[in-house]
Amino acid sequence: MSFSDSIRNYYEQMVAEEIVTQLHAAGRDVSTGVMADIACVALNRLPPKYIRYEVDMAFYMSPDELIMTRQRVRDGVADAIRFVDSHRREDDAGNDIG
């Protein structure tokens, strides 16, 4: 196993969960490919925060920082959804049911 298998971007899971939350709230059903596009756009616009263990961030973040981080993720995902919607490729046109 490579050392790189033990590190990840802290935002990945938060972004994935927020995409599902926002799309569900909007009553939208999109393909996993579209969700991956949204995730890539959102993650590329967020500052990277690499961790080995989830507890690393919980230990070092104040409650205010956690609130700001969650808001940054919500805003980033909302912006990414709008961006992907406005830049859809023709071959993806049938992937959004909602």
N, CA, C and O atoms as CSV, one atom per row, in Angstrom:
chain,resi,resn,atom,element,x,y,z
A,1,MET,N,N,0.843,-1.179,0.000
A,1,MET,CA,C,0.000,0.000,0.000
A,1,MET,C,C,0.893,1.249,0.000
A,1,MET,O,O,1.863,1.335,0.752
A,2,SER,N,N,0.550,2.187,-0.839
A,2,SER,CA,C,1.286,3.438,-0.965
A,2,SER,C,C,0.861,4.403,0.136
A,2,SER,O,O,-0.275,4.357,0.609
A,3,PHE,N,N,1.780,5.277,0.540
A,3,PHE,CA,C,1.412,6.276,1.551
A,3,PHE,C,C,0.277,7.165,1.062
A,3,PHE,O,O,-0.507,7.668,1.867
A,4,SER,N,N,0.180,7.365,-0.258
A,4,SER,CA,C,-0.875,8.236,-0.786
A,4,SER,C,C,-2.270,7.645,-0.591
A,4,SER,O,O,-3.266,8.362,-0.690
A,5,ASP,N,N,-2.347,6.355,-0.316
A,5,ASP,CA,C,-3.643,5.737,-0.038
A,5,ASP,C,C,-4.182,6.140,1.337
A,5,ASP,O,O,-5.360,5.935,1.630
A,6,SER,N,N,-3.324,6.708,2.169
A,6,SER,CA,C,-3.748,7.057,3.520
A,6,SER,C,C,-4.043,8.549,3.692
A,6,SER,O,O,-4.283,9.001,4.812
A,7,ILE,N,N,-4.031,9.316,2.607
A,7,ILE,CA,C,-4.369,10.738,2.695
A,7,ILE,C,C,-5.553,11.036,1.790
A,7,ILE,O,O,-5.776,10.360,0.785
A,8,ARG,N,N,-6.304,12.059,2.164
A,8,ARG,CA,C,-7.440,12.474,1.335
A,8,ARG,C,C,-7.752,13.934,1.607
A,8,ARG,O,O,-7.293,14.521,2.587
A,9,ASN,N,N,-8.538,14.498,0.717
A,9,ASN,CA,C,-8.974,15.877,0.867
A,9,ASN,C,C,-10.190,15.880,1.797
A,9,ASN,O,O,-11.187,15.209,1.531
A,10,TYR,N,N,-10.095,16.626,2.867
A,10,TYR,CA,C,-11.162,16.713,3.869
A,10,TYR,C,C,-12.517,17.069,3.246
A,10,TYR,O,O,-13.555,16.602,3.716
A,11,TYR,N,N,-12.512,17.878,2.209
A,11,TYR,CA,C,-13.755,18.357,1.616
A,11,TYR,C,C,-14.490,17.313,0.764
A,11,TYR,O,O,-15.679,17.485,0.495
A,12,GLU,N,N,-13.831,16.258,0.340
A,12,GLU,CA,C,-14.455,15.310,-0.591
A,12,GLU,C,C,-15.773,14.748,-0.070
A,12,GLU,O,O,-16.784,14.802,-0.770
A,13,GLN,N,N,-15.778,14.217,1.132
A,13,GLN,CA,C,-16.994,13.627,1.676
A,13,GLN,C,C,-18.058,14.681,1.939
A,13,GLN,O,O,-19.239,14.451,1.676
A,14,MET,N,N,-17.647,15.844,2.460
A,14,MET,CA,C,-18.606,16.917,2.714
A,14,MET,C,C,-19.273,17.379,1.426
A,14,MET,O,O,-20.482,17.610,1.395
A,15,VAL,N,N,-18.480,17.513,0.360
A,15,VAL,CA,C,-19.017,17.941,-0.935
A,15,VAL,C,C,-19.976,16.888,-1.476
A,15,VAL,O,O,-21.057,17.234,-1.952
A,16,ALA,N,N,-19.609,15.622,-1.413
A,16,ALA,CA,C,-20.470,14.549,-1.921
A,16,ALA,C,C,-21.820,14.547,-1.196
A,16,ALA,O,O,-22.870,14.426,-1.828
A,17,GLU,N,N,-21.786,14.680,0.105
A,17,GLU,CA,C,-23.031,14.700,0.882
A,17,GLU,C,C,-23.867,15.937,0.556
A,17,GLU,O,O,-25.092,15.851,0.467
A,18,GLU,N,N,-23.221,17.068,0.380
A,18,GLU,CA,C,-23.944,18.304,0.084
A,18,GLU,C,C,-24.572,18.276,-1.307
A,18,GLU,O,O,-25.655,18.827,-1.505
A,19,ILE,N,N,-23.914,17.647,-2.260
A,19,ILE,CA,C,-24.494,17.509,-3.604
A,19,ILE,C,C,-25.798,16.736,-3.522
A,19,ILE,O,O,-26.813,17.158,-4.076
A,20,VAL,N,N,-25.772,15.608,-2.834
A,20,VAL,CA,C,-26.982,14.792,-2.688
A,20,VAL,C,C,-28.073,15.591,-1.983
A,20,VAL,O,O,-29.230,15.562,-2.401
A,21,THR,N,N,-27.714,16.301,-0.923
A,21,THR,CA,C,-28.686,17.094,-0.166
A,21,THR,C,C,-29.340,18.159,-1.044
A,21,THR,O,O,-30.564,18.286,-1.064
A,22,GLN,N,N,-28.518,18.927,-1.774
A,22,GLN,CA,C,-29.070,20.015,-2.586
A,22,GLN,C,C,-29.899,19.495,-3.763
A,22,GLN,O,O,-30.957,20.044,-4.069
A,23,LEU,N,N,-29.423,18.447,-4.415
A,23,LEU,CA,C,-30.187,17.907,-5.546
A,23,LEU,C,C,-31.505,17.299,-5.070
A,23,LEU,O,O,-32.534,17.457,-5.728
A,24,HIS,N,N,-31.479,16.612,-3.940
A,24,HIS,CA,C,-32.698,16.032,-3.383
A,24,HIS,C,C,-33.697,17.133,-3.013
A,24,HIS,O,O,-34.888,17.022,-3.305
A,25,ALA,N,N,-33.206,18.190,-2.370
A,25,ALA,CA,C,-34.072,19.308,-1.976
A,25,ALA,C,C,-34.722,19.968,-3.192
A,25,ALA,O,O,-35.841,20.474,-3.109
A,26,ALA,N,N,-34.015,19.958,-4.313
A,26,ALA,CA,C,-34.538,20.558,-5.543
A,26,ALA,C,C,-35.381,19.563,-6.338
A,26,ALA,O,O,-35.919,19.914,-7.389
A,27,GLY,N,N,-35.504,18.330,-5.854
A,27,GLY,CA,C,-36.285,17.319,-6.555
A,27,GLY,C,C,-35.636,16.868,-7.852
A,27,GLY,O,O,-36.329,16.482,-8.794
A,28,ARG,N,N,-34.319,16.913,-7.907
A,28,ARG,CA,C,-33.594,16.569,-9.130
A,28,ARG,C,C,-32.965,15.197,-9.014
A,28,ARG,O,O,-32.481,14.798,-7.955
A,29,ASP,N,N,-32.983,14.492,-10.120
A,29,ASP,CA,C,-32.344,13.180,-10.216
A,29,ASP,C,C,-31.369,13.258,-11.382
A,29,ASP,O,O,-31.783,13.339,-12.538
A,30,VAL,N,N,-30.076,13.232,-11.080
A,30,VAL,CA,C,-29.058,13.343,-12.119
A,30,VAL,C,C,-28.168,12.107,-12.096
A,30,VAL,O,O,-28.143,11.364,-11.115
A,31,SER,N,N,-27.455,11.903,-13.163
A,31,SER,CA,C,-26.566,10.752,-13.268
A,31,SER,C,C,-25.363,10.914,-12.333
A,31,SER,O,O,-25.056,12.014,-11.874
A,32,THR,N,N,-24.699,9.802,-12.068
A,32,THR,CA,C,-23.487,9.871,-11.255
A,32,THR,C,C,-22.409,10.666,-11.984
A,32,THR,O,O,-21.566,11.293,-11.342
A,33,GLY,N,N,-22.425,10.648,-13.301
A,33,GLY,CA,C,-21.461,11.441,-14.067
A,33,GLY,C,C,-21.649,12.924,-13.845
A,33,GLY,O,O,-20.675,13.661,-13.696
A,34,VAL,N,N,-22.891,13.368,-13.820
A,34,VAL,CA,C,-23.178,14.786,-13.567
A,34,VAL,C,C,-22.798,15.140,-12.133
A,34,VAL,O,O,-22.245,16.212,-11.885
A,35,MET,N,N,-23.093,14.242,-11.183
A,35,MET,CA,C,-22.692,14.503,-9.802
A,35,MET,C,C,-21.173,14.584,-9.679
A,35,MET,O,O,-20.658,15.402,-8.918
A,36,ALA,N,N,-20.461,13.753,-10.411
A,36,ALA,CA,C,-18.995,13.808,-10.391
A,36,ALA,C,C,-18.502,15.132,-10.973
A,36,ALA,O,O,-17.552,15.722,-10.459
A,37,ASP,N,N,-19.150,15.599,-12.047
A,37,ASP,CA,C,-18.786,16.900,-12.618
A,37,ASP,C,C,-18.985,18.015,-11.591
A,37,ASP,O,O,-18.128,18.885,-11.437
A,38,ILE,N,N,-20.114,17.982,-10.894
A,38,ILE,CA,C,-20.407,18.988,-9.868
A,38,ILE,C,C,-19.357,18.929,-8.763
A,38,ILE,O,O,-18.867,19.963,-8.308
A,39,ALA,N,N,-19.017,17.720,-8.336
A,39,ALA,CA,C,-18.024,17.555,-7.276
A,39,ALA,C,C,-16.675,18.116,-7.707
A,39,ALA,O,O,-16.017,18.810,-6.931
A,40,CYS,N,N,-16.261,17.825,-8.926
A,40,CYS,CA,C,-14.967,18.328,-9.405
A,40,CYS,C,C,-14.935,19.850,-9.422
A,40,CYS,O,O,-13.955,20.459,-8.991
A,41,VAL,N,N,-16.005,20.466,-9.920
A,41,VAL,CA,C,-16.048,21.928,-9.966
A,41,VAL,C,C,-15.993,22.495,-8.542
A,41,VAL,O,O,-15.220,23.413,-8.266
A,42,ALA,N,N,-16.812,21.947,-7.644
A,42,ALA,CA,C,-16.841,22.453,-6.272
A,42,ALA,C,C,-15.491,22.264,-5.585
A,42,ALA,O,O,-14.983,23.187,-4.949
A,43,LEU,N,N,-14.907,21.066,-5.713
A,43,LEU,CA,C,-13.628,20.796,-5.041
A,43,LEU,C,C,-12.498,21.651,-5.592
A,43,LEU,O,O,-11.612,22.061,-4.842
A,44,ASN,N,N,-12.518,21.923,-6.879
A,44,ASN,CA,C,-11.472,22.761,-7.465
A,44,ASN,C,C,-11.577,24.218,-7.020
A,44,ASN,O,O,-10.614,24.976,-7.133
A,45,ARG,N,N,-12.735,24.602,-6.521
A,45,ARG,CA,C,-12.916,25.978,-6.057
A,45,ARG,C,C,-12.735,26.129,-4.547
A,45,ARG,O,O,-12.742,27.245,-4.026
A,46,LEU,N,N,-12.576,25.016,-3.853
A,46,LEU,CA,C,-12.346,25.046,-2.411
A,46,LEU,C,C,-10.857,24.874,-2.137
A,46,LEU,O,O,-10.154,24.214,-2.902
A,47,PRO,N,N,-10.377,25.465,-1.049
A,47,PRO,CA,C,-8.957,25.274,-0.725
A,47,PRO,C,C,-8.722,23.822,-0.303
A,47,PRO,O,O,-9.533,23.265,0.437
A,48,PRO,N,N,-7.645,23.206,-0.751
A,48,PRO,CA,C,-7.408,21.812,-0.359
A,48,PRO,C,C,-7.066,21.717,1.128
A,48,PRO,O,O,-6.363,22.564,1.678
A,49,LYS,N,N,-7.574,20.683,1.749
A,49,LYS,CA,C,-7.281,20.405,3.159
A,49,LYS,C,C,-7.065,18.899,3.255
A,49,LYS,O,O,-8.013,18.126,3.392
A,50,TYR,N,N,-5.810,18.506,3.180
A,50,TYR,CA,C,-5.492,17.084,3.194
A,50,TYR,C,C,-5.325,16.577,4.613
A,50,TYR,O,O,-4.685,17.210,5.453
A,51,ILE,N,N,-5.918,15.418,4.856
A,51,ILE,CA,C,-5.882,14.814,6.181
A,51,ILE,C,C,-5.599,13.325,6.060
A,51,ILE,O,O,-5.752,12.727,4.995
A,52,ARG,N,N,-5.191,12.754,7.158
A,52,ARG,CA,C,-5.066,11.295,7.236
A,52,ARG,C,C,-6.286,10.726,7.936
A,52,ARG,O,O,-6.807,9.684,7.538
A,53,TYR,N,N,-6.740,11.401,8.970
A,53,TYR,CA,C,-7.863,10.918,9.773
A,53,TYR,C,C,-8.854,12.047,9.979
A,53,TYR,O,O,-8.467,13.204,10.149
A,54,GLU,N,N,-10.127,11.709,9.964
A,54,GLU,CA,C,-11.191,12.690,10.164
A,54,GLU,C,C,-11.000,13.437,11.488
A,54,GLU,O,O,-11.248,14.640,11.570
A,55,VAL,N,N,-10.567,12.730,12.500
A,55,VAL,CA,C,-10.380,13.338,13.818
A,55,VAL,C,C,-9.351,14.471,13.776
A,55,VAL,O,O,-9.387,15.368,14.619
A,56,ASP,N,N,-8.437,14.438,12.803
A,56,ASP,CA,C,-7.453,15.514,12.680
A,56,ASP,C,C,-8.142,16.866,12.544
A,56,ASP,O,O,-7.760,17.826,13.214
A,57,MET,N,N,-9.146,16.948,11.691
A,57,MET,CA,C,-9.830,18.227,11.472
A,57,MET,C,C,-10.724,18.570,12.655
A,57,MET,O,O,-10.798,19.732,13.056
A,58,ALA,N,N,-11.396,17.590,13.211
A,58,ALA,CA,C,-12.278,17.849,14.350
A,58,ALA,C,C,-11.486,18.405,15.531
A,58,ALA,O,O,-11.982,19.256,16.269
A,59,PHE,N,N,-10.278,17.933,15.704
A,59,PHE,CA,C,-9.453,18.365,16.824
A,59,PHE,C,C,-8.927,19.784,16.634
A,59,PHE,O,O,-8.829,20.546,17.596
A,60,TYR,N,N,-8.589,20.137,15.401
A,60,TYR,CA,C,-7.941,21.423,15.153
A,60,TYR,C,C,-8.897,22.547,14.760
A,60,TYR,O,O,-8.486,23.707,14.721
A,61,MET,N,N,-10.143,22.241,14.472
A,61,MET,CA,C,-11.089,23.268,14.046
A,61,MET,C,C,-11.941,23.748,15.209
A,61,MET,O,O,-12.445,22.953,16.002
A,62,SER,N,N,-12.092,25.062,15.294
A,62,SER,CA,C,-13.002,25.618,16.304
A,62,SER,C,C,-14.435,25.455,15.783
A,62,SER,O,O,-14.635,25.224,14.590
A,63,PRO,N,N,-15.421,25.572,16.660
A,63,PRO,CA,C,-16.819,25.499,16.207
A,63,PRO,C,C,-17.136,26.538,15.126
A,63,PRO,O,O,-17.876,26.249,14.186
A,64,ASP,N,N,-16.580,27.740,15.259
A,64,ASP,CA,C,-16.812,28.780,14.245
A,64,ASP,C,C,-16.201,28.394,12.896
A,64,ASP,O,O,-16.802,28.627,11.847
A,65,GLU,N,N,-15.004,27.805,12.930
A,65,GLU,CA,C,-14.371,27.358,11.683
A,65,GLU,C,C,-15.189,26.259,11.019
A,65,GLU,O,O,-15.302,26.225,9.794
A,66,LEU,N,N,-15.756,25.368,11.812
A,66,LEU,CA,C,-16.584,24.302,11.256
A,66,LEU,C,C,-17.828,24.876,10.590
A,66,LEU,O,O,-18.218,24.425,9.513
A,67,ILE,N,N,-18.449,25.858,11.217
A,67,ILE,CA,C,-19.621,26.513,10.626
A,67,ILE,C,C,-19.235,27.188,9.310
A,67,ILE,O,O,-19.949,27.068,8.314
A,68,MET,N,N,-18.122,27.886,9.307
A,68,MET,CA,C,-17.661,28.563,8.081
A,68,MET,C,C,-17.331,27.546,6.990
A,68,MET,O,O,-17.624,27.778,5.818
A,69,THR,N,N,-16.730,26.434,7.364
A,69,THR,CA,C,-16.385,25.391,6.404
A,69,THR,C,C,-17.636,24.809,5.773
A,69,THR,O,O,-17.701,24.638,4.556
A,70,ARG,N,N,-18.623,24.505,6.594
A,70,ARG,CA,C,-19.885,23.953,6.062
A,70,ARG,C,C,-20.577,24.952,5.131
A,70,ARG,O,O,-21.127,24.563,4.101
A,71,GLN,N,N,-20.549,26.235,5.494
A,71,GLN,CA,C,-21.158,27.254,4.627
A,71,GLN,C,C,-20.395,27.368,3.313
A,71,GLN,O,O,-21.000,27.506,2.251
A,72,ARG,N,N,-19.080,27.311,3.382
A,72,ARG,CA,C,-18.257,27.360,2.176
A,72,ARG,C,C,-18.592,26.178,1.260
A,72,ARG,O,O,-18.657,26.337,0.041
A,73,VAL,N,N,-18.800,25.014,1.835
A,73,VAL,CA,C,-19.157,23.829,1.043
A,73,VAL,C,C,-20.548,24.004,0.435
A,73,VAL,O,O,-20.741,23.723,-0.748
A,74,ARG,N,N,-21.520,24.464,1.230
A,74,ARG,CA,C,-22.878,24.692,0.689
A,74,ARG,C,C,-22.844,25.661,-0.489
A,74,ARG,O,O,-23.432,25.397,-1.538
A,75,ASP,N,N,-22.151,26.783,-0.308
A,75,ASP,CA,C,-22.058,27.780,-1.367
A,75,ASP,C,C,-21.314,27.231,-2.585
A,75,ASP,O,O,-21.726,27.449,-3.724
A,76,GLY,N,N,-20.224,26.522,-2.335
A,76,GLY,CA,C,-19.437,25.957,-3.431
A,76,GLY,C,C,-20.217,24.953,-4.252
A,76,GLY,O,O,-20.114,24.932,-5.479
A,77,VAL,N,N,-20.996,24.119,-3.580
A,77,VAL,CA,C,-21.804,23.134,-4.303
A,77,VAL,C,C,-22.915,23.830,-5.081
A,77,VAL,O,O,-23.173,23.474,-6.232
A,78,ALA,N,N,-23.570,24.804,-4.482
A,78,ALA,CA,C,-24.626,25.537,-5.200
A,78,ALA,C,C,-24.059,26.206,-6.447
A,78,ALA,O,O,-24.673,26.145,-7.513
A,79,ASP,N,N,-22.905,26.839,-6.329
A,79,ASP,CA,C,-22.259,27.467,-7.486
A,79,ASP,C,C,-21.879,26.418,-8.534
A,79,ASP,O,O,-22.038,26.648,-9.732
A,80,ALA,N,N,-21.379,25.276,-8.081
A,80,ALA,CA,C,-20.967,24.217,-9.009
A,80,ALA,C,C,-22.162,23.642,-9.757
A,80,ALA,O,O,-22.059,23.341,-10.946
A,81,ILE,N,N,-23.285,23.488,-9.081
A,81,ILE,CA,C,-24.493,22.989,-9.748
A,81,ILE,C,C,-24.907,23.962,-10.845
A,81,ILE,O,O,-25.218,23.550,-11.963
A,82,ARG,N,N,-24.910,25.255,-10.522
A,82,ARG,CA,C,-25.274,26.258,-11.533
A,82,ARG,C,C,-24.285,26.223,-12.702
A,82,ARG,O,O,-24.690,26.303,-13.862
A,83,PHE,N,N,-23.004,26.103,-12.400
A,83,PHE,CA,C,-21.983,26.071,-13.440
A,83,PHE,C,C,-22.175,24.858,-14.351
A,83,PHE,O,O,-22.181,24.996,-15.574
A,84,VAL,N,N,-22.329,23.691,-13.768
A,84,VAL,CA,C,-22.497,22.477,-14.575
A,84,VAL,C,C,-23.782,22.554,-15.396
A,84,VAL,O,O,-23.797,22.168,-16.565
A,85,ASP,N,N,-24.860,23.052,-14.787
A,85,ASP,CA,C,-26.118,23.207,-15.528
A,85,ASP,C,C,-25.949,24.112,-16.744
A,85,ASP,O,O,-26.531,23.853,-17.797
A,86,SER,N,N,-25.165,25.159,-16.603
A,86,SER,CA,C,-25.012,26.112,-17.701
A,86,SER,C,C,-23.952,25.690,-18.719
A,86,SER,O,O,-23.819,26.319,-19.769
A,87,HIS,N,N,-23.204,24.643,-18.420
A,87,HIS,CA,C,-22.155,24.168,-19.326
A,87,HIS,C,C,-22.351,22.705,-19.712
A,87,HIS,O,O,-21.383,21.974,-19.922
A,88,ARG,N,N,-23.591,22.293,-19.800
A,88,ARG,CA,C,-23.887,20.897,-20.114
A,88,ARG,C,C,-23.483,20.579,-21.539
A,88,ARG,O,O,-23.667,21.379,-22.456
A,89,ARG,N,N,-22.928,19.394,-21.698
A,89,ARG,CA,C,-22.606,18.888,-23.044
A,89,ARG,C,C,-23.845,18.217,-23.607
A,89,ARG,O,O,-24.685,17.724,-22.855
A,90,GLU,N,N,-23.959,18.197,-24.904
A,90,GLU,CA,C,-25.115,17.576,-25.529
A,90,GLU,C,C,-25.255,16.112,-25.158
A,90,GLU,O,O,-26.374,15.621,-25.013
A,91,ASP,N,N,-24.143,15.403,-25.000
A,91,ASP,CA,C,-24.213,13.985,-24.666
A,91,ASP,C,C,-24.677,13.743,-23.227
A,91,ASP,O,O,-24.979,12.606,-22.867
A,92,ASP,N,N,-24.741,14.795,-22.398
A,92,ASP,CA,C,-25.242,14.683,-21.034
A,92,ASP,C,C,-26.693,15.151,-20.919
A,92,ASP,O,O,-27.286,15.049,-19.845
A,93,ALA,N,N,-27.256,15.648,-21.980
A,93,ALA,CA,C,-28.576,16.282,-21.925
A,93,ALA,C,C,-29.646,15.349,-21.364
A,93,ALA,O,O,-30.547,15.818,-20.668
A,94,GLY,N,N,-29.582,14.072,-21.635
A,94,GLY,CA,C,-30.603,13.152,-21.146
A,94,GLY,C,C,-30.347,12.635,-19.753
A,94,GLY,O,O,-31.145,11.845,-19.248
A,95,ASN,N,N,-29.269,13.043,-19.104
A,95,ASN,CA,C,-28.925,12.508,-17.804
A,95,ASN,C,C,-29.600,13.211,-16.647
A,95,ASN,O,O,-29.509,12.735,-15.515
A,96,ASP,N,N,-30.263,14.308,-16.881
A,96,ASP,CA,C,-30.910,15.040,-15.809
A,96,ASP,C,C,-32.412,14.871,-15.976
A,96,ASP,O,O,-33.000,15.401,-16.919
A,97,ILE,N,N,-33.020,14.148,-15.082
A,97,ILE,CA,C,-34.448,13.868,-15.175
A,97,ILE,C,C,-35.257,15.007,-14.586
A,97,ILE,O,O,-36.368,15.284,-15.038
A,98,GLY,N,N,-34.693,15.685,-13.557
A,98,GLY,CA,C,-35.450,16.710,-12.833
A,98,GLY,C,C,-35.308,18.044,-13.340
A,98,GLY,O,O,-35.904,18.977,-12.801
